[in-house]
Amino acid sequence: MKIRTTEELYNRLSEDLSWRKKELTLFKSRIDIAEEKRVNSEIRAGIVMLYSHWEGFVKNATSYYLLYVKQLKLNYSELSPCLLTLSLKTKFLEFNNNSNHEEHLRFVDFFQNDLNQRAFWNLEKAVDTKSNLNSEVLQNILSVVGISFHDFELKSNLIDEKLVKNRNTIAHGNYLTFTKKDFNDLHAEIVEMINNIFNQITNLAVLKKYKKSA
């Protein structure tokens, strides 16, 4: 996969966001019209779907952004602090696998003298949702790409208790009682946060926040 321009990134993000929102709207409609005897099972399925699209979009959106920046072929010295940290962590792990002191000296030499080389990071390891995208994991992922956690901090309890905990309860085969209003409120909050992620990632690219400040 290649994402070479901000337009390509925007289109990729838009496509990913669009189908997820359509599916979530479909589930909400099913729950709204569900008969009393079916409503709880529909809500349970809906919560699992909400979590799935929450995790899926956060992972895809941040991964697409990192792929886009990587393909700009910037040097280490040109990167913003968060992306420089990501790339240096990748580089450090290469040396850290060897206990030889000379290998560690090579890392120090690289850090002091070779930051004008093209930056690199492992895309597969850069974004890890841990299959449990709670507020703590989200904060770490956002810090990787350079998005402030401020907008999501007040949503931490909602993410942890109403989304992730309830999704885990359902996934482990346990019963859960959830009203239509509870689900509709959660649906609105998750869609709002997904939209926020979309806007933040887009702004990072358009404003070139991946580059070190002058």
N, C-alpha and C positions, 0 to 999 in steps of 0.2 A: 504494500500500500504506500502511495506517495501523496503527501499534502504539501504542495510547493508554494502556495500563495495564501494570503489571508482570505481571499474569496473561496478557495477550495476548502479551507478550514471551516469557514462560515457555513458553506453548503453541507459539509459532512456533519457538522454539529446540528444543523437544522433538520437534516434527514433523520438523524438519530432521535432528536427531540420529538419530531412530528409523529412518528409511528408509535412512540411510547405514550404520548398524550392521547392519541386516538384510542389506544387500547384501554388506557385508564378511564377515559370517558365512557367507553363501552361497558366496562365493569360497573362504574357508578350507575349507569342507566339500568343495568340488570338488577342491581340492588334496590334502586328506587322503586321498581315495579314488582319486585319479588313478593310472592305470597308469604304469609306469616310462617308457614311450616318450612319454607325454603330460605328465608332471609338470613338466618344465622350461618348456614353453610355457604351462601353467596358472599357474605361479609368475610368469612374466614378465607375464602379463596381470594377475595379482593385485597385483603391485608398482605397476603403473600405476594400478590402481583404488585402492590404498591412498593413493597420492599425490593422486589426484583428490579423494577424500573429505577428506583432510587440508586441502588448499587450499580446497576448497569450503566446508567447515564453518567454518574460521577466518574466511574472507571474509564468509560469510553471518551468522555469529554477531555479529561486531563491527559489521557494517553494520546489522543489526537493532537492536542496542543504540544506535548513534548516531542511527538514525531515531527510536527511542523517546524519547531525550533531547531531540532536536530538536523533537519534537511536544509536549514539556512547555512550550515557549515561555518558557524562562528568559532572563534578561538576561545580558549578558557578565559583569557583576559578581557573579553568583550561581554561576558555573561553577567547577569544580575546575581546578587549574592546567593539567592535560593538555588538557582540553576548551577552556579559554580560549586556550591556545596554538593549538589546531586552528582555532578560529574567528577568531582574530586573524591567523593565517597566511592564511586565506581573504580576510580584509579587506585585508591588506597587498598581496596579489597584485592586487587591484582597482586600487590606487593605483600599484603598481610597473610596471604596463603603460604608464604615462605618465612621461616623463623630466622633466616640468615640475616645478620646485622647489615651486611653489605647491600642486601635487597632493600632494607629500610632506608639506608643512606641514599639509594637511588630515588626513592620517593621524595626525600627532602630535596635532593638536587633537582628533580622534576618540578617541585613546588616553587623553588627559588629561581629557576632559570628557563623553564620550558612552558610557561603559561601562554605563549603565543602559538602553541600547537592547536590543531583543530580539536574542539571539545567532543567528548563521547560520553554516553551513558547507556546502560542496559535498559531498554524500554520495558522488557518483560518484568523486571524487578523494580522499576521506578515507582509504579503505582500498585500498592497491595491493599485491597479492601479487607483482607483476612476473612472473606465470606461473612463478615459481621460488621457492616458499616455503621458503627455507632459514632457518637460525637467525638470521641478521642481519636478514632481512626480517621475520621473526616478531617479533623484539625491537622493531623500529620500530612495527609494527602494534599490539602490546600496549601500548606507551608512549602511543599515541594515545588509547586508551580508559582507560588507567590501571591496567593489570594488570602486576604485577611479573614480570620475566623469570626470577626466581630459580628457580621450579619447573622451568623448561625449560632452564636453563643447562647442567646436567649431561647433558641430552639432545642438546646441540648437535651432537656428532659423529654420533650416530645419525640425526638429521634430515638433516645435510649429506651424510654418506657413505653410509649404508645406505638412506635413502629418496630424497632428491633426486638424488644422483649416479647411483644405480642406475636411477631412473626416466628420467633424461636419457640414460643409456646405451641403454636399451631404446627410447626415443623416437627416437633417432638411428639405429636399425636395427642396433645392435651386439649381439653375443651376450653372454649373461650366465649364469653358473652359480650357482644358489642352491638350497640344500637345503630340504626341508620344514621342518626345525627352524628354519633361518634365517628362513624366511617366517613361521612361527608366532610366533617371538619378536618380529619386527618388527610383525606384526599386533597383538599384545598391547600393545606400546609405543604404537603410534599410536592405538589405541582408548582407552588410558589418557589420552593427551594430549588427545584430543578431548573426553573426559569432563571433564577438568580445565578446558578452555576453557569448556565449558557451565556448570560450577559457578561459575567465576570471573565470567563475564558475569552470571549470575543474581544473585550476591552484590552486584555493583556496583549493580544496579537496586534490589534489596530494601533494601540499606543506604544507598541514595541517595548513593553515592560520586561521582556526577556533580556534586554541589554542593560549593561551597567550604566548608572546615571553619569552624566558628563561632569 
